[in-house]
Amino acid sequence: MKKIAIIGAGIAGLSAGIHARANGFEAEIYESHAVPGGLCTSWRRGDYLVDGCIHWLCGSSGKGPLGKYLAEVGALEGRKFVDREEITRIEVGSEGDRRWFVAYTDPERLNAHLKELSPGDSAEIDRFTALIRKFADFPAGCDKPAELMGPGDFLALMKAIKPFMREYRELGSLTIEQYSARFASPHIREALREILAMPGFSFFALLMMMSWHATGNAGYPLGGSLALAESLERRFVSLGGSVRYGAKVERILTERGKAVGIVLADGSTIRADFVISAADGWQTIYRMLDGNHTNAKIDRMYRELPLFNSIFCLSLGIDRDLSSLPALSVHCLKTPVTVEGITLKKIGIKSYCDDPAMAPKGKSLIAILYPADFDRWKKLAEDKESYRAEKEAISDILVGAVEEILPGIRTDIEMRDAATPVTWERYTANRRGTIEGWFISPKTLTMRVPKTLPGLKNFYMAGQWVQPGGGITSCVKAGRDAISLICARERTRFSPATGGRQAP
Ligand SMILES: Cc1cc2nc3c(=O)[nH]c(=O)nc-3n(C[C@H](O)[C@H](O)[C@H](O)COP(=O)(O)OP(=O)(O)OC[C@H]3O[C@@H](n4cnc5c(N)ncnc54)[C@H](O)[C@@H]3O)c2cc1C
């Protein structure tokens, strides 16, 4: 039995492990942290379960290729999802003309709501919601990794995407801001810009996300993110795989242009026939492999391409029932607050009240997130006391802002947990604490990142660094792809793992 050494027990590493076992390889995962999941995680604080990840999971219905990939690794088995009626609600407009924009998941309801906001935009609103409906059927790529697609596969894919090409040609190069300019209403323009609050984000990617919501295929998994990762870990172990925790990989061993194993931080060497890195891309290429297997294109990507920002996340455990709060809402502040030198005129509140795992009955867990400055936090972290003091100071400011929305809340807070960009970096080693790797702009939307490195055989990469835009389901697919590639190299037929709740 040939051995695959997998670096990282995040979603991609676990998925690779599961498919490796299903295809008869010996598989061991080496994880520097003490728990599985990587970015897909939650942590306990007293009676509360703080969540650090999932808002929605694409493929949650179990239908279509995305659902199939999740089912194969056991991500859906026994798991309940909440299909929310709203993606978010955002307060828009200026003083004296404030309105609530609700991003309903149902396109009909969204259509009616947008027309109430701006009857003059009816024609554009009809086009927008028709797009959401249409793109629910957009093909999610090919089962095979792009590297193994033959002419027949390309032809089949081209045929499947043909009905969408007209819209893609028209909209694929637009950011959300550029698309929003099609609406006359300043309220709708503002709402669309803030729906993800990431300037430069691809409109097309937003459209796909809204389409998945519209078909009940982007639910929130009850029980939180770590529970989801643990179900993959259980599947992997039940198939005979093993995970070694507290095992930081320092180096990937190479001999004559071939990966032959890994070296752990404790100095031990593990030999393997194949190595998959499902860890941070930069660390893999420039640290674990000393930059010996790169080229100008890879160097330019890692030097120049923008990443998803990292975040500051304040989670609050509150002794009050806040179940009337929507899952995600963005409120205008009468008194804007300044954090990290940036004035926040609005504040987003994420509520977990529809998930009983997060807080005791009658109590609530909420979180306030904003994109934070990695370099600033990294500098602060050089002095533990200043870092801790700044975390507290910013948390106080944010609590003050929440107090404006939920008067009297301060006295009901019984748990406070703040995570900074350095927290994400420390626990997952992701570059600059990014939450999803490469940023999805119109330029990177269809970017293909190689899963192998120049001059290095028997080595593959998986996860958000080869799957621009990241996300749980993409990373599940990336782990699957790595094993497909190894099977192709071994000239054996790839058989996906089976089991779990398969959609009808
Ligand atoms: C706040 C937030 C919200 C998100 N929301 C969503 C969402 O709603 N829906 C969605 O689909 N996705 C969401 N994501 C993105 C998603 O979580 C990630 O894209 C995905 O989990 C990345 O998985 P991965 O396996 O590629 O990498 P990671 O999760 O980064 O896993 C890498 C693993 O490798 C380990 N590792 C690193 N270096 C080493 C080493 N040297 N030796 C050993 N182990 C190592 C790390 O500890 C980690 O466990 C969100 C992420 C965040 C942070």
PDBQT file of the ligand as one rigid body, heavy atoms in Angstrom, charges set to zero:
ROOT
HETATM    1  C1  LIG A 601     -14.563  34.048   9.374  1.00  0.00    +0.000 C 
HETATM    2  C2  LIG A 601     -14.650  33.073   8.244  1.00  0.00    +0.000 A 
HETATM    3  C3  LIG A 601     -15.857  32.882   7.600  1.00  0.00    +0.000 A 
HETATM    4  C4  LIG A 601     -15.952  31.956   6.566  1.00  0.00    +0.000 A 
HETATM    5  N1  LIG A 601     -17.170  31.716   6.031  1.00  0.00    +0.000 NA
HETATM    6  C5  LIG A 601     -17.315  30.707   5.147  1.00  0.00    +0.000 A 
HETATM    7  C6  LIG A 601     -18.603  30.315   4.725  1.00  0.00    +0.000 A 
HETATM    8  O1  LIG A 601     -19.610  30.855   5.150  1.00  0.00    +0.000 OA
HETATM    9  N2  LIG A 601     -18.705  29.307   3.823  1.00  0.00    +0.000 N 
HETATM   10  C7  LIG A 601     -17.607  28.659   3.319  1.00  0.00    +0.000 A 
HETATM   11  O2  LIG A 601     -17.763  27.734   2.507  1.00  0.00    +0.000 OA
HETATM   12  N3  LIG A 601     -16.362  29.019   3.707  1.00  0.00    +0.000 NA
HETATM   13  C8  LIG A 601     -16.187  30.017   4.613  1.00  0.00    +0.000 A 
HETATM   14  N4  LIG A 601     -14.942  30.373   5.042  1.00  0.00    +0.000 N 
HETATM   15  C9  LIG A 601     -13.757  29.865   4.318  1.00  0.00    +0.000 C 
HETATM   16  C10 LIG A 601     -13.363  28.435   4.650  1.00  0.00    +0.000 C 
HETATM   17  O3  LIG A 601     -13.393  28.237   6.026  1.00  0.00    +0.000 OA
HETATM   18  C11 LIG A 601     -11.950  28.166   4.124  1.00  0.00    +0.000 C 
HETATM   19  O4  LIG A 601     -11.816  28.562   2.777  1.00  0.00    +0.000 OA
HETATM   20  C12 LIG A 601     -11.587  26.682   4.223  1.00  0.00    +0.000 C 
HETATM   21  O5  LIG A 601     -11.959  26.161   5.478  1.00  0.00    +0.000 OA
HETATM   22  C13 LIG A 601     -10.095  26.506   4.003  1.00  0.00    +0.000 C 
HETATM   23  O6  LIG A 601      -9.769  25.160   4.153  1.00  0.00    +0.000 OA
HETATM   24  P1  LIG A 601      -8.324  24.597   3.826  1.00  0.00    +0.000 P 
HETATM   25  O7  LIG A 601      -8.333  23.157   4.174  1.00  0.00    +0.000 OA
HETATM   26  O8  LIG A 601      -7.906  24.973   2.448  1.00  0.00    +0.000 OA
HETATM   27  O9  LIG A 601      -7.303  25.395   4.753  1.00  0.00    +0.000 OA
HETATM   28  P2  LIG A 601      -7.196  25.657   6.312  1.00  0.00    +0.000 P 
HETATM   29  O10 LIG A 601      -8.512  25.680   6.940  1.00  0.00    +0.000 OA
HETATM   30  O11 LIG A 601      -6.331  26.835   6.448  1.00  0.00    +0.000 OA
HETATM   31  O12 LIG A 601      -6.439  24.371   6.862  1.00  0.00    +0.000 OA
HETATM   32  C14 LIG A 601      -5.047  24.256   6.823  1.00  0.00    +0.000 C 
HETATM   33  C15 LIG A 601      -4.598  23.386   7.989  1.00  0.00    +0.000 C 
HETATM   34  O13 LIG A 601      -3.201  23.162   7.875  1.00  0.00    +0.000 OA
HETATM   35  C16 LIG A 601      -2.610  23.284   9.156  1.00  0.00    +0.000 C 
HETATM   36  N5  LIG A 601      -1.205  23.635   8.952  1.00  0.00    +0.000 N 
HETATM   37  C17 LIG A 601      -0.718  24.787   8.432  1.00  0.00    +0.000 A 
HETATM   38  N6  LIG A 601       0.632  24.740   8.394  1.00  0.00    +0.000 NA
HETATM   39  C18 LIG A 601       0.979  23.534   8.897  1.00  0.00    +0.000 A 
HETATM   40  C19 LIG A 601       2.229  22.883   9.100  1.00  0.00    +0.000 A 
HETATM   41  N7  LIG A 601       3.392  23.480   8.822  1.00  0.00    +0.000 N 
HETATM   42  N8  LIG A 601       2.233  21.643   9.641  1.00  0.00    +0.000 NA
HETATM   43  C20 LIG A 601       1.063  21.017   9.968  1.00  0.00    +0.000 A 
HETATM   44  N9  LIG A 601      -0.142  21.592   9.795  1.00  0.00    +0.000 NA
HETATM   45  C21 LIG A 601      -0.187  22.824   9.252  1.00  0.00    +0.000 A 
HETATM   46  C22 LIG A 601      -3.410  24.373   9.822  1.00  0.00    +0.000 C 
HETATM   47  O14 LIG A 601      -3.281  24.322  11.223  1.00  0.00    +0.000 OA
HETATM   48  C23 LIG A 601      -4.827  24.061   9.333  1.00  0.00    +0.000 C 
HETATM   49  O15 LIG A 601      -5.479  23.158  10.195  1.00  0.00    +0.000 OA
HETATM   50  C24 LIG A 601     -14.800  31.259   6.106  1.00  0.00    +0.000 A 
HETATM   51  C25 LIG A 601     -13.586  31.451   6.753  1.00  0.00    +0.000 A 
HETATM   52  C26 LIG A 601     -13.514  32.324   7.837  1.00  0.00    +0.000 A 
HETATM   53  C27 LIG A 601     -12.217  32.435   8.592  1.00  0.00    +0.000 C 
ENDROOT
TORSDOF 0
